[in-house]
């Protein structure tokens, strides 16, 4: 695990060697153990290392071998098996990746199980290839400045060399989904490499190609018992692969089904008590899940660390976290998660396992069932009358938008992280867009899904993997963990897990009577019934109460006075509604965006 950084066309960039090295240095927090770079007259490649594998050995990146230079950020969990399977002359992850590329070309990524952002440069032909893992667990940004091409693990290094420019049209995406959708960022001319994508660059020519294979699995499992049996085997292996052998590690434990199952399986595969970490909110018992985490900890015999997160912690942590936010996300969970991972780091932990991805794969959110019910609205009689009635009776409620989409024959589900609809955005933003504009960011995914001819239920999982996870949750996890020099691993998001999930009849996965029934069947053998059958709560905490108490809404007005982005009357509307606890998910992204803009305005 590390950060990677590169510049091609160094002479044309117009930056001196010192400026390039300083830009590279901005990524040091991601790899605090060692750093190394190489530079020639017209290129620069560098890497900061967080040593999880081969601890104590010299840094082997940038790797130069056979006329190629390789940079790699991530973890390859099956690299030892790949060495044996293909008789590779390689001894570590980076050498395995380069050997596979030299043998199979760009298709080598199809053989890899792990999370990664990879850069490979042919020194003689001056060709560059960038690769990002299937779900985008590891970030990779790029920018073309004239005849120069730059890439980095975080946006700040590219901004340091080419400057900042706000893309106001990207604000619609950010507020619509709580994040921008690749390749867009909020910064003009800086792009995110989409998940499951290869970028090729040579002499000013840029090409992108997807290797997305999530929808390729054929449905072969049509019984819940078989699904549970195969799931248990794959999940056990996935957890085992992610337990590091050389450094201290632990599990992020909420006390819910997903993280509890990961912790229980990890504990069974480890001879010593594992470390578990949870967070709660004293005085706000309805948000506090520490009692459930403690129950699970006692059940598996873990070394459990539980922390209280107060209003004072919220604002102190937010100030600290803002230094690492280059491209904001509208997820309030990023603040307590940063705090918790920082506490885990203080206990000497370098790797944490999490339960991320389970709800998207096993359709655990209540709204999936609601969206499925909405699909039937498309075939209602007198649909045109209803459609006209809706248009004459606008409502800010999400249900109004669902009915409008259904009656217009549009795609109803657009990810679980959708916050503002297009019509709501036109009420809020000075810069107007046509209806369904934000859906264009998902159009490629929708077309791929339609071509697969799969059940609409699979769209819910696939869309959320591509949007809510790749652009929202996994960005959050990577950002707050790497800011602390800690690596987070997600067993539910293993490549073989995805292949299994999409081979299960989606009607089994979306059990409308018992949510996540397949997973609960697996959990019944290793978790207390009080945890495995506990109703899903979802991460929540009193962030809105704290922001309102400290006058945080004024930050939104302050930013608007400078950047003139929002309509004042709608800000007044949201501010007033927030006092009664309404539109809290709408207010938080505005708050984070405003803090980010004010920070940019002062730099």
Helices and strands as residue ranges (DSSP letters): E 2-8, H 10-13, H 17-25, G 28-30, E 34-40, E 43-49, E 63-65, E 68-76, H 79-85, H 93-104, G 105-111, E 114-122, E 127-132, E 141-145, E 148-152, H 155-162, H 170-177, E 190-192, E 197-202, E 205-210, G 214-216, H 224-241, E 249-252, H 257-268, E 275-280, G 285-287, H 290-300, E 303-308, H 311-321, G 322-324, H 333-346, E 351-354, H 358-362, H 366-375, G 376-379, H 383-392, H 398-408, H 422-428, G 438-442, H 443-452, H 456-464, I 465-473, H 474-482, E 487-490, G 491-493, H 495-501, H 506-509, H 517-523, H 529-532, H 543-549, H 553-563, H 568-578, H 584-601
